[in-house]
Amino acid sequence: VRLARQAGIRAGLLRPITLWPFPSRAVAALAERARAFLAVEMSLGQMIQDVRLAVDGRRPVRFFGKAGGLVPTPREVFERISELADSLGGRARLRAVSS
């Protein structure tokens, strides 16, 4: 998120403390302000459906994950944020949801 902000992309981060129960209200509230969501996971996408359900089709939701104990690097997350911002027409307000 820091790298994205340095590049002029309005990005934020929601890092849930627990995923059960899923913080649907917090994600839904962010969908009022954010233009898109990037679900960053150390898995194969188990959380992406929860994010999509909370966003309820109001915003695009993309996924970036790594499995097998591999941790996404800040550079990799920044690259995905940049790609998502570009797909929305440039400097966009984004939310990264990480587990």
DSSP file (Angstrom, degrees, kcal/mol; ACC not computed):
  #  RESIDUE AA STRUCTURE BP1 BP2  ACC     N-H-->O    O-->H-N    N-H-->O    O-->H-N    TCO  KAPPA ALPHA  PHI   PSI    X-CA   Y-CA   Z-CA
    1    1 A V     >        0   0    0      0, 0.0     4,-2.6     0, 0.0    10,-0.2   0.000 360.0 360.0 360.0 -40.1    0.0    0.0    0.0
    2    2 A R  H  >  +     0   0    0      1,-0.2     4,-2.4     2,-0.2     5,-0.2   0.925 360.0  49.0 -61.4 -43.4    2.9    2.4    0.8
    3    3 A L  H  > S+     0   0    0      1,-0.2     4,-1.4     2,-0.2    -1,-0.2   0.906 111.1  50.5 -61.9 -41.2    4.4    1.7   -2.6
    4    4 A A  H  4>S+     0   0    0      1,-0.2     5,-2.8     2,-0.2     3,-0.3   0.924 110.2  49.0 -63.4 -44.4    1.1    2.3   -4.3
    5    5 A R  H ><5S+     0   0    0     -4,-2.6     3,-1.6     1,-0.2    -1,-0.2   0.898 108.2  53.8 -63.0 -39.6    0.6    5.6   -2.5
    6    6 A Q  H 3<5S+     0   0    0     -4,-2.4    -1,-0.2     1,-0.3    -2,-0.2   0.816 107.3  52.8 -62.8 -28.9    4.1    6.7   -3.5
    7    7 A A  T 3<5S-     0   0    0     -4,-1.4    -1,-0.3    -3,-0.3    -2,-0.2   0.384 126.3-102.5 -87.1   3.6    3.1    6.0   -7.1
    8    8 A G  T < 5S+     0   0    0     -3,-1.6     2,-0.5     1,-0.3    -3,-0.2   0.581  78.4 135.0  88.8  10.4    0.1    8.2   -6.7
    9    9 A I      < -     0   0    0     -5,-2.8     2,-1.2    -6,-0.2    -1,-0.3  -0.820  57.1-130.9 -94.3 127.2   -2.5    5.4   -6.4
   10   10 A R  E     +a   93   0A   0     82,-0.7    84,-2.8    -2,-0.5     2,-0.3  -0.660  46.1 162.0 -78.8 100.8   -5.0    5.9   -3.6
   11   11 A A  E     -a   94   0A   0     -2,-1.2     2,-0.3    82,-0.3    84,-0.2  -0.890  18.6-176.8-125.1 151.6   -4.8    2.6   -1.8
   12   12 A G  E     -a   95   0A   0     82,-1.5    84,-2.3    -2,-0.3     2,-0.4  -0.837  15.9-131.7-137.4 176.1   -5.9    1.4    1.6
   13   13 A L  E     -a   96   0A   0     -2,-0.3     2,-0.5    82,-0.2    84,-0.2  -0.997  11.3-171.8-138.8 132.6   -5.6   -1.8    3.6
   14   14 A L  E     -a   97   0A   0     82,-2.4    84,-1.6    -2,-0.4    -2,-0.0  -0.983  11.0-177.7-117.8 115.8   -8.1   -3.9    5.6
   15   15 A R        -     0   0    0     -2,-0.5    84,-0.1    82,-0.2    82,-0.1  -0.882  18.8-144.8-116.0  98.9   -6.4   -6.6    7.5
   16   16 A P        -     0   0    0      0, 0.0     3,-0.1     0, 0.0     6,-0.0  -0.325   6.2-149.4 -63.3 141.0   -8.9   -8.7    9.4
   17   17 A I  S    S+     0   0    0      1,-0.2     2,-0.3     2,-0.0    82,-0.0   0.857  86.3  14.8 -75.0 -37.5   -7.8  -10.0   12.8
   18   18 A T        -     0   0    0      3,-0.1    -1,-0.2     1,-0.1     0, 0.0  -0.970  58.7-154.0-135.8 151.7  -10.1  -13.0   12.3
   19   19 A L        +     0   0    0     -2,-0.3     3,-0.2     1,-0.2    -1,-0.1   0.440  68.5  96.2-105.1  -1.9  -11.8  -14.5    9.3
   20   20 A W  S    S+     0   0    0      1,-0.4    -1,-0.2     2,-0.1     2,-0.1  -0.945  92.8  23.9-135.1 117.0  -14.6  -16.2   11.2
   21   21 A P  S    S-     0   0    0      0, 0.0    -1,-0.4     0, 0.0    -3,-0.1   0.551 109.3-127.2 -72.8 150.7  -17.0  -14.6   11.4
   22   22 A F        -     0   0    0     -3,-0.2     2,-2.6    -2,-0.1     3,-0.3  -0.392  18.6-117.3 -65.3 139.0  -16.0  -12.8    8.2
   23   23 A P     >  +     0   0    0      0, 0.0     4,-2.0     0, 0.0     3,-0.2  -0.314  54.4 155.1 -77.2  61.5  -16.0   -9.0    8.7
   24   24 A S  H  >  +     0   0    0     -2,-2.6     4,-2.9     1,-0.2     5,-0.2   0.864  67.3  54.0 -58.0 -40.6  -18.7   -8.5    6.0
   25   25 A R  H  > S+     0   0    0     -3,-0.3     4,-2.4     1,-0.2    -1,-0.2   0.907 108.4  49.0 -64.0 -41.3  -19.9   -5.2    7.4
   26   26 A A  H  > S+     0   0    0     -3,-0.2     4,-1.8     2,-0.2    -1,-0.2   0.917 114.6  44.9 -64.3 -43.3  -16.4   -3.6    7.4
   27   27 A V  H  X S+     0   0    0     -4,-2.0     4,-1.6     2,-0.2    -2,-0.2   0.920 112.7  51.4 -67.0 -43.4  -15.9   -4.7    3.8
   28   28 A A  H  < S+     0   0    0     -4,-2.9     4,-0.5     1,-0.2    -2,-0.2   0.893 108.6  51.7 -60.6 -40.3  -19.4   -3.6    2.7
   29   29 A A  H >< S+     0   0    0     -4,-2.4     3,-1.1     1,-0.2     4,-0.4   0.892 108.4  51.2 -64.2 -39.1  -18.7   -0.2    4.3
   30   30 A L  H >X S+     0   0    0     -4,-1.8     4,-3.2     1,-0.2     3,-1.4   0.803  97.1  68.3 -67.8 -28.1  -15.5    0.1    2.4
   31   31 A A  T 3< S+     0   0    0     -4,-1.6    -1,-0.2     1,-0.3    -2,-0.2   0.698  90.3  64.4 -65.0 -17.5  -17.3   -0.7   -0.9
   32   32 A E  T <4 S+     0   0    0     -3,-1.1    -1,-0.3    -4,-0.5    -2,-0.2   0.793 118.7  21.9 -72.2 -27.9  -19.1    2.7   -0.5
   33   33 A R  T <4 S+     0   0    0     -3,-1.4    -2,-0.2    -4,-0.4    -3,-0.1   0.768 106.9  80.4-110.4 -36.5  -15.7    4.5   -0.9
   34   34 A A     <  -     0   0    0     -4,-3.2    60,-0.2     1,-0.1     3,-0.1  -0.375  60.2-150.4 -77.1 153.3  -13.3    2.2   -2.7
   35   35 A R  S    S-     0   0    0     58,-3.0     2,-0.3     1,-0.3    59,-0.2   0.679  77.7  -4.4 -92.5 -20.8  -13.4    1.7   -6.5
   36   36 A A  E     -b   94   0A   0     57,-0.8    59,-1.7    23,-0.2     2,-0.4  -0.979  62.9-130.7-163.4 165.8  -12.1   -1.9   -6.4
   37   37 A F  E     -bc  95  61A   0     23,-2.3    25,-2.8    -2,-0.3     2,-0.5  -0.970   5.4-161.6-128.6 143.5  -10.8   -4.6   -4.1
   38   38 A L  E     -bc  96  62A   0     57,-2.6    59,-2.8    -2,-0.4     2,-0.8  -0.975  12.8-152.9-122.0 113.4   -7.7   -6.8   -4.2
   39   39 A A  E     -bc  97  63A   0     23,-3.1    25,-2.6    -2,-0.5     2,-0.6  -0.792  12.7-166.8 -88.5 113.5   -7.9   -9.9   -2.0
   40   40 A V  E     +bc  98  64A   0     57,-3.0    59,-1.6    -2,-0.8     2,-0.3  -0.901  16.5 169.0-105.7 121.3   -4.3  -10.9   -1.1
   41   41 A E  E     - c   0  65A   0     23,-2.2    25,-1.7    -2,-0.6     2,-0.6  -0.937  47.2-136.4-135.1 153.0   -4.0  -14.3    0.4
   42   42 A M  S    S+     0   0    0     -2,-0.3     2,-0.3    23,-0.2    27,-0.2  -0.526  92.2  57.6 -96.9  60.3   -1.5  -16.9    1.4
   43   43 A S  S    S-     0   0    0     -2,-0.6    -2,-0.2    24,-0.1    56,-0.0  -0.885 104.2 -81.5-165.0-170.3   -3.8  -19.5   -0.1
   44   44 A L  S    S-     0   0    0     -2,-0.3    21,-0.1    21,-0.1    23,-0.1   0.184  89.7 -69.0 -98.3  16.1   -5.6  -20.5   -3.3
   45   45 A G  S  > S+     0   0    0     21,-0.1     4,-0.5    19,-0.1     3,-0.5   0.745  78.0 146.9 109.5  28.6   -8.4  -18.1   -2.9
   46   46 A Q  T  4 S+     0   0    0      1,-0.2     4,-0.3     2,-0.1     3,-0.1   0.768  79.5  44.9 -65.8 -24.4  -10.5  -19.3    0.0
   47   47 A M  T  > S+     0   0    0      1,-0.2     4,-1.9     2,-0.1     3,-0.4   0.642  88.1  86.0 -94.6 -15.6  -11.4  -15.8    1.0
   48   48 A I  H  > S+     0   0    0     -3,-0.5     4,-2.6     1,-0.3     5,-0.2   0.857  88.0  52.1 -59.0 -38.6  -12.3  -14.3   -2.4
   49   49 A Q  H  X S+     0   0    0     -4,-0.5     4,-2.6     2,-0.2    -1,-0.3   0.888 107.3  52.9 -66.2 -37.4  -15.9  -15.4   -2.3
   50   50 A D  H  > S+     0   0    0     -3,-0.4     4,-2.2    -4,-0.3    -1,-0.2   0.908 110.7  47.4 -62.9 -41.2  -16.4  -13.8    1.1
   51   51 A V  H  X S+     0   0    0     -4,-1.9     4,-2.6     2,-0.2     5,-0.2   0.942 112.1  49.6 -64.6 -46.8  -15.1  -10.5   -0.2
   52   52 A R  H  X>S+     0   0    0     -4,-2.6     4,-1.8     1,-0.2     5,-0.7   0.899 110.7  50.1 -59.8 -40.9  -17.3  -10.8   -3.3
   53   53 A L  H  <5S+     0   0    0     -4,-2.6    -1,-0.2     1,-0.2    -2,-0.2   0.913 112.3  47.1 -64.3 -41.6  -20.4  -11.5   -1.2
   54   54 A A  H  <5S+     0   0    0     -4,-2.2    -2,-0.2     1,-0.2    -1,-0.2   0.882 112.8  48.2 -68.0 -37.7  -19.7   -8.5    1.1
   55   55 A V  H ><5S-     0   0    0     -4,-2.6     3,-1.7    -5,-0.2    -1,-0.2   0.784  94.0-154.9 -73.1 -27.7  -19.1   -6.2   -1.8
   56   56 A D  T 3<5 -     0   0    0     -4,-1.8    -3,-0.1     1,-0.3    -4,-0.1   0.844  61.7 -59.0  57.4  40.6  -22.3   -7.5   -3.4
   57   57 A G  T 3 <S+     0   0    0     -5,-0.7    -1,-0.3     2,-0.2    -4,-0.1   0.486 110.2 116.1  75.1   1.6  -21.3   -6.7   -7.0
   58   58 A R  S <  S+     0   0    0     -3,-1.7    -2,-0.1     1,-0.1    -1,-0.1   0.742  81.1  19.6 -76.4 -22.0  -20.9   -3.0   -6.3
   59   59 A R  S    S-     0   0    0     -7,-0.1    -2,-0.2    -4,-0.1   -23,-0.2  -0.975  89.4 -95.3-143.4 154.2  -17.1   -3.0   -7.1
   60   60 A P        -     0   0    0      0, 0.0   -23,-2.3     0, 0.0     2,-0.4  -0.460  35.6-158.8 -68.2 144.4  -14.7   -5.2   -8.9
   61   61 A V  E     -c   37   0A   0    -25,-0.2     2,-0.3    -2,-0.1   -23,-0.2  -0.992   9.5-174.5-127.4 124.0  -12.8   -7.8   -6.8
   62   62 A R  E     -c   38   0A   0    -25,-2.8   -23,-3.1    -2,-0.4     2,-0.4  -0.753  13.4-136.6-114.1 163.6   -9.6   -9.3   -7.9
   63   63 A F  E     +c   39   0A   0     -2,-0.3     2,-0.3   -25,-0.2   -23,-0.2  -0.949  20.1 173.7-124.4 139.5   -7.4  -12.0   -6.3
   64   64 A F  E     +c   40   0A   0    -25,-2.6   -23,-2.2    -2,-0.4     2,-0.3  -0.930  22.6 153.5-140.3 120.4   -3.7  -12.4   -5.7
   65   65 A G  E     -c   41   0A   0     -2,-0.3     2,-0.4   -25,-0.2   -23,-0.2  -0.966  29.3-157.9-145.6 161.4   -2.5  -15.4   -3.8
   66   66 A K        -     0   0    0    -25,-1.7     3,-0.2    -2,-0.3     2,-0.2  -0.994  16.0-161.5-136.6 141.5    0.4  -17.7   -3.1
   67   67 A A    >   +     0   0    0     -2,-0.4     3,-0.9     1,-0.2   -24,-0.1  -0.583  60.6  57.2-114.1 177.8    0.2  -21.2   -1.6
   68   68 A G  T 3  S-     0   0    0      1,-0.2    -1,-0.2    -2,-0.2     3,-0.1   0.768 126.9 -59.7  73.7  26.6    2.6  -23.5    0.0
   69   69 A G  T 3  S+     0   0    0      1,-0.3     2,-0.4    -3,-0.2    -1,-0.2   0.525  95.4 144.3  80.8   4.5    3.8  -21.1    2.7
   70   70 A L    <   -     0   0    0     -3,-0.9    -1,-0.3     1,-0.0    -4,-0.2  -0.636  41.2-144.0 -80.3 133.1    5.0  -18.5    0.2
   71   71 A V        -     0   0    0     -2,-0.4     2,-0.1    -3,-0.1   -29,-0.1  -0.841  17.3-119.5 -99.2 126.6    4.4  -14.9    1.3
   72   72 A P        -     0   0    0      0, 0.0    -6,-0.0     0, 0.0   -30,-0.0  -0.430  32.9-128.7 -61.2 134.8    3.5  -12.4   -1.4
   73   73 A T     >  -     0   0    0     -2,-0.1     4,-2.4     1,-0.1     5,-0.2  -0.473  17.0-113.4 -82.4 157.3    6.2   -9.7   -1.4
   74   74 A P  H  > S+     0   0    0      0, 0.0     4,-2.7     0, 0.0     5,-0.2   0.885 119.2  54.1 -55.6 -38.0    5.3   -6.0   -1.2
   75   75 A R  H  > S+     0   0    0      2,-0.2     4,-2.4     1,-0.2     5,-0.1   0.914 108.1  48.8 -63.8 -43.3    6.6   -5.5   -4.8
   76   76 A E  H  > S+     0   0    0      2,-0.2     4,-1.9     1,-0.2    -1,-0.2   0.911 112.8  47.3 -64.0 -42.2    4.3   -8.3   -6.1
   77   77 A V  H  X S+     0   0    0     -4,-2.4     4,-2.6     2,-0.2    -2,-0.2   0.923 111.1  52.0 -65.3 -43.0    1.3   -6.8   -4.3
   78   78 A F  H  X S+     0   0    0     -4,-2.7     4,-2.9    -5,-0.2    -2,-0.2   0.915 107.2  53.1 -58.2 -43.3    2.2   -3.4   -5.6
   79   79 A E  H  X S+     0   0    0     -4,-2.4     4,-2.3     1,-0.2    -1,-0.2   0.907 110.7  46.6 -60.0 -41.5    2.3   -4.8   -9.1
   80   80 A R  H  X S+     0   0    0     -4,-1.9     4,-2.3     2,-0.2    -1,-0.2   0.893 112.0  50.7 -67.9 -39.1   -1.2   -6.3   -8.8
   81   81 A I  H  X S+     0   0    0     -4,-2.6     4,-2.8     2,-0.2    -2,-0.2   0.927 111.0  49.4 -62.4 -43.8   -2.5   -3.0   -7.3
   82   82 A S  H  X S+     0   0    0     -4,-2.9     4,-2.7     2,-0.2    -2,-0.2   0.912 110.4  49.9 -61.5 -43.9   -1.0   -1.1  -10.3
   83   83 A E  H  X S+     0   0    0     -4,-2.3     4,-2.1     2,-0.2    -1,-0.2   0.914 112.5  47.4 -60.8 -42.9   -2.5   -3.5  -12.8
   84   84 A L  H  X S+     0   0    0     -4,-2.3     4,-1.0     2,-0.2    -2,-0.2   0.916 111.7  49.8 -65.8 -43.3   -5.9   -3.1  -11.1
   85   85 A A  H ><>S+     0   0    0     -4,-2.8     5,-1.6     1,-0.2     3,-0.6   0.917 110.8  50.4 -61.1 -42.9   -5.6    0.7  -11.0
   86   86 A D  H ><5S+     0   0    0     -4,-2.7     3,-1.6     1,-0.2    -1,-0.2   0.889 106.1  55.1 -62.1 -39.0   -4.6    0.7  -14.7
   87   87 A S  H 3<5S+     0   0    0     -4,-2.1    -1,-0.2     1,-0.3    -2,-0.2   0.734 107.0  52.1 -67.3 -20.1   -7.6   -1.4  -15.6
   88   88 A L  T <<5S-     0   0    0     -4,-1.0    -1,-0.3    -3,-0.6    -2,-0.2   0.332 134.1 -85.5 -96.4   5.8   -9.9    1.1  -13.9
   89   89 A G  T < 5S-     0   0    0     -3,-1.6     2,-0.4    -4,-0.1    -3,-0.2   0.787  77.3 -60.4  98.3  30.4   -8.4    4.0  -15.9
   90   90 A G  S   <S+     0   0    0     -5,-1.6     2,-0.8    -8,-0.1    -2,-0.3  -0.817 111.5  29.6 109.1-140.4   -5.4    5.0  -13.9
   91   91 A R  S    S+     0   0    0     -2,-0.4     2,-0.3   -82,-0.1   -82,-0.1  -0.471  75.8 169.9 -69.4 105.9   -5.0    6.3  -10.4
   92   92 A A        -     0   0    0     -2,-0.8   -82,-0.7   -58,-0.0     2,-0.7  -0.737  41.2-109.7-117.4 162.7   -7.8    4.7   -8.6
   93   93 A R  E     +a   10   0A   0     -2,-0.3   -58,-3.0   -84,-0.1   -57,-0.8  -0.853  49.4 176.0 -91.5 117.9   -8.9    4.3   -5.0
   94   94 A L  E     -ab  11  36A   0    -84,-2.8   -82,-1.5    -2,-0.7     2,-0.4  -0.809  26.5-147.2-124.1 160.3   -8.4    0.7   -4.0
   95   95 A R  E     -ab  12  37A   0    -59,-1.7   -57,-2.6    -2,-0.3     2,-0.6  -0.999   8.6-155.7-126.1 129.1   -8.6   -1.6   -1.0
   96   96 A A  E     -ab  13  38A   0    -84,-2.3   -82,-2.4    -2,-0.4     2,-0.6  -0.918   7.9-161.7-100.0 125.6   -6.4   -4.5   -0.5
   97   97 A V  E     -ab  14  39A   0    -59,-2.8   -57,-3.0    -2,-0.6     2,-0.3  -0.939  15.0-174.2-107.4 118.0   -7.9   -7.1    1.8
   98   98 A S  E       b   0  40A   0    -84,-1.6   -57,-0.2    -2,-0.6   -59,-0.0  -0.858 360.0 360.0-118.1 150.1   -5.3   -9.5    3.2
   99   99 A S              0   0    0    -59,-1.6   -58,-0.1    -2,-0.3    -1,-0.1   0.355 360.0 360.0-116.0 360.0   -5.5  -12.6    5.3
